[in-house]
Amino acid sequence: QVQFVESGGGLVQPGGSLTLSCVASGSFDSLYNMGWYRQAPGKRRERVATISGTGRTDYIDSAKGRFTVSRNSTKSTVYLQMNSLKPEDTGVYYCNRLMWADRNNNWGQGTQVTVSS
């Protein structure tokens, strides 16, 4: 069984930056296609960025040019670098394997990101 532990969130002013980390434990395969998701207050969880096992990335339109997803396969870690943060980026951020996320399984505790002045 794989567990994900997200960290790196916090309170940041608009225009600021944060880097989130997601460390996988257990039987994690470095070829898993991974995603970062966020859930804003009162809203459904949405997928923000994805990275394939071979490093191909994709983003929602609002994150393009501001967020960068990467991975360190030797450390079973996935990162989300977030720049030029906006209040609408506020939410709890989670990482998960795409397949498990689609089945709404295996979520971690997430990390809170609050963008506010």
C-alpha contacts under 8 A as a table, 3 or more apart, distances in Angstrom:
res1	aa1	res2	aa2	distance
1	Q	26	G	5.62
1	Q	27	S	5.89
2	V	24	A	6.56
2	V	25	S	5.51
2	V	26	G	4.58
2	V	27	S	5.56
2	V	28	F	5.89
2	V	106	N	7.81
3	Q	24	A	5.64
3	Q	25	S	5.29
3	Q	26	G	6.48
3	Q	106	N	7.15
3	Q	107	W	7.97
3	Q	108	G	6.85
4	F	22	C	6.22
4	F	23	V	5.62
4	F	24	A	4.61
4	F	25	S	6.55
4	F	95	C	7.01
4	F	96	N	7.08
4	F	107	W	7.27
4	F	108	G	5.34
5	V	22	C	5.44
5	V	23	V	5.26
5	V	24	A	6.56
5	V	108	G	5.94
5	V	109	Q	6.98
5	V	110	G	7.18
6	E	20	L	7.03
6	E	21	S	5.58
6	E	22	C	4.38
6	E	23	V	6.56
6	E	93	Y	7.76
6	E	94	Y	6.52
6	E	95	C	6.99
6	E	108	G	7.13
6	E	109	Q	7.14
6	E	110	G	5.35
6	E	111	T	5.69
7	S	20	L	5.74
7	S	21	S	5.32
7	S	22	C	6.55
7	S	110	G	7.35
7	S	111	T	5.46
8	G	18	L	7.03
8	G	19	T	5.97
8	G	20	L	4.50
8	G	21	S	6.10
8	G	111	T	6.88
9	G	18	L	6.92
9	G	19	T	7.53
9	G	20	L	6.25
9	G	111	T	5.25
9	G	112	Q	5.17
9	G	113	V	4.83
9	G	114	T	7.85
10	G	18	L	7.92
10	G	111	T	7.93
10	G	112	Q	6.11
10	G	113	V	5.03
10	G	114	T	6.10
11	L	113	V	6.17
11	L	114	T	4.74
11	L	115	V	5.93
11	L	116	S	7.13
12	V	16	G	5.93
12	V	17	S	7.24
12	V	18	L	7.81
12	V	113	V	7.80
12	V	114	T	6.28
12	V	115	V	5.00
12	V	116	S	6.30
12	V	117	S	7.66
13	Q	16	G	5.50
13	Q	85	L	7.64
13	Q	115	V	5.41
13	Q	116	S	5.04
13	Q	117	S	4.99
14	P	84	S	6.89
14	P	85	L	5.35
14	P	86	K	5.08
14	P	87	P	6.41
14	P	115	V	5.76
14	P	116	S	6.03
14	P	117	S	6.48
15	G	83	N	6.97
15	G	84	S	4.06
15	G	85	L	4.84
15	G	86	K	6.43
16	G	83	N	6.14
16	G	84	S	5.45
16	G	85	L	5.44
17	S	81	Q	7.53
17	S	82	M	5.41
17	S	83	N	4.39
17	S	84	S	6.21
17	S	85	L	6.17
18	L	81	Q	6.12
18	L	82	M	5.25
18	L	83	N	6.73
19	T	79	Y	6.83
19	T	80	L	5.56
19	T	81	Q	4.34
19	T	82	M	5.96
20	L	79	Y	5.50
20	L	80	L	4.99
20	L	81	Q	6.37
20	L	82	M	7.94
21	S	77	T	6.75
21	S	78	V	5.88
21	S	79	Y	4.59
21	S	80	L	6.57
22	C	77	T	5.39
22	C	78	V	5.06
22	C	79	Y	6.20
22	C	95	C	6.36
23	V	75	K	7.67
23	V	76	S	5.99
23	V	77	T	4.53
23	V	78	V	6.68
24	A	28	F	6.43
24	A	76	S	5.46
24	A	77	T	6.19
25	S	28	F	6.34
25	S	76	S	7.50
28	F	32	Y	7.75
28	F	76	S	7.16
29	D	32	Y	5.61
30	S	53	G	6.33
30	S	73	S	5.35
30	S	74	T	7.92
30	S	76	S	6.47
31	L	52	S	7.16
31	L	53	G	3.82
31	L	54	T	6.86
32	Y	52	S	6.77
32	Y	53	G	5.25
32	Y	97	R	6.35
32	Y	98	L	7.97
33	N	50	T	7.30
33	N	51	I	5.90
33	N	52	S	4.20
33	N	53	G	5.16
33	N	97	R	5.83
33	N	98	L	5.82
33	N	99	M	7.86
34	M	50	T	5.64
34	M	51	I	5.37
34	M	52	S	6.20
34	M	53	G	7.65
34	M	78	V	7.90
34	M	95	C	7.12
34	M	96	N	5.80
34	M	97	R	4.42
34	M	98	L	5.31
35	G	47	R	6.86
35	G	48	V	7.37
35	G	49	A	5.58
35	G	50	T	4.17
35	G	51	I	6.27
35	G	95	C	5.56
35	G	96	N	5.58
35	G	97	R	6.14
35	G	98	L	5.82
36	W	47	R	6.04
36	W	48	V	5.57
36	W	49	A	5.22
36	W	50	T	6.31
36	W	80	L	7.50
36	W	93	Y	6.86
36	W	94	Y	5.67
36	W	95	C	4.44
36	W	96	N	6.71
37	Y	45	R	6.54
37	Y	46	E	5.43
37	Y	47	R	4.25
37	Y	48	V	5.17
37	Y	49	A	7.10
37	Y	93	Y	5.53
37	Y	94	Y	5.05
37	Y	95	C	6.02
37	Y	96	N	7.90
38	R	45	R	5.45
38	R	46	E	5.53
38	R	47	R	6.53
38	R	48	V	6.77
38	R	91	G	5.81
38	R	92	V	5.31
38	R	93	Y	4.25
38	R	94	Y	6.03
39	Q	43	K	6.24
39	Q	44	R	5.89
39	Q	45	R	4.17
39	Q	46	E	6.32
39	Q	91	G	5.14
39	Q	92	V	5.24
39	Q	93	Y	6.60
40	A	43	K	5.31
40	A	44	R	7.18
40	A	45	R	7.17
40	A	89	D	7.89
40	A	90	T	6.13
40	A	91	G	4.12
40	A	92	V	6.51
41	P	91	G	6.53
47	R	50	T	7.81
47	R	60	I	7.44
48	V	59	Y	5.78
48	V	60	I	5.44
48	V	63	A	6.97
49	A	57	T	7.19
49	A	58	D	5.58
49	A	59	Y	4.35
49	A	60	I	6.46
49	A	63	A	7.85
49	A	69	V	6.64
50	T	56	R	7.98
50	T	57	T	5.46
50	T	58	D	5.21
50	T	59	Y	6.51
50	T	69	V	7.07
51	I	54	T	7.85
51	I	55	G	5.61
51	I	56	R	5.39
51	I	57	T	4.42
51	I	58	D	6.66
51	I	69	V	6.67
51	I	70	S	6.95
51	I	71	R	7.84
52	S	55	G	5.04
52	S	56	R	5.13
52	S	57	T	6.52
53	G	56	R	7.51
55	G	70	S	7.37
55	G	71	R	7.61
57	T	69	V	6.94
59	Y	62	S	7.95
59	Y	63	A	5.97
59	Y	64	K	5.80
59	Y	67	F	7.92
60	I	63	A	5.49
60	I	64	K	6.47
61	D	64	K	5.34
63	A	66	R	5.41
63	A	67	F	5.37
64	K	67	F	6.20
65	G	68	T	7.88
66	R	82	M	6.02
66	R	83	N	5.08
66	R	84	S	6.14
66	R	85	L	7.73
67	F	80	L	6.70
67	F	81	Q	5.48
67	F	82	M	4.47
67	F	83	N	6.10
68	T	80	L	5.67
68	T	81	Q	5.00
68	T	82	M	6.59
69	V	78	V	7.30
69	V	79	Y	5.59
69	V	80	L	4.54
69	V	81	Q	6.31
70	S	78	V	5.82
70	S	79	Y	5.20
70	S	80	L	6.59
71	R	76	S	7.59
71	R	77	T	5.68
71	R	78	V	4.21
71	R	79	Y	5.86
72	N	75	K	5.49
72	N	76	S	6.06
72	N	77	T	5.30
72	N	78	V	6.36
73	S	76	S	4.84
73	S	77	T	6.42
74	T	77	T	7.87
82	M	85	L	6.60
85	L	89	D	6.48
85	L	115	V	6.74
86	K	89	D	5.41
86	K	90	T	7.59
86	K	115	V	6.09
86	K	116	S	7.96
87	P	90	T	5.65
87	P	114	T	7.32
87	P	115	V	4.69
87	P	116	S	5.84
88	E	115	V	7.58
89	D	113	V	7.53
89	D	114	T	7.50
89	D	115	V	6.72
90	T	112	Q	7.81
90	T	113	V	5.33
90	T	114	T	4.63
90	T	115	V	5.49
91	G	112	Q	5.93
91	G	113	V	5.42
91	G	114	T	6.46
92	V	110	G	5.84
92	V	111	T	5.38
92	V	112	Q	4.34
92	V	113	V	5.99
93	Y	110	G	5.23
93	Y	111	T	5.24
93	Y	112	Q	6.23
93	Y	113	V	7.04
94	Y	107	W	7.20
94	Y	108	G	6.67
94	Y	109	Q	7.36
94	Y	110	G	4.55
94	Y	111	T	6.70
95	C	107	W	7.49
95	C	108	G	7.44
95	C	110	G	7.50
96	N	100	W	6.77
96	N	101	A	5.93
96	N	106	N	7.23
96	N	107	W	6.49
96	N	108	G	7.90
97	R	100	W	5.38
97	R	101	A	6.10
98	L	101	A	5.07
98	L	102	D	6.17
99	M	102	D	5.29
99	M	103	R	6.62
100	W	103	R	5.06
100	W	104	N	6.06
100	W	105	N	5.09
100	W	106	N	6.40
101	A	104	N	4.69
101	A	105	N	5.77
101	A	106	N	7.34
101	A	107	W	7.54
102	D	105	N	7.68
104	N	107	W	7.50
107	W	110	G	7.86
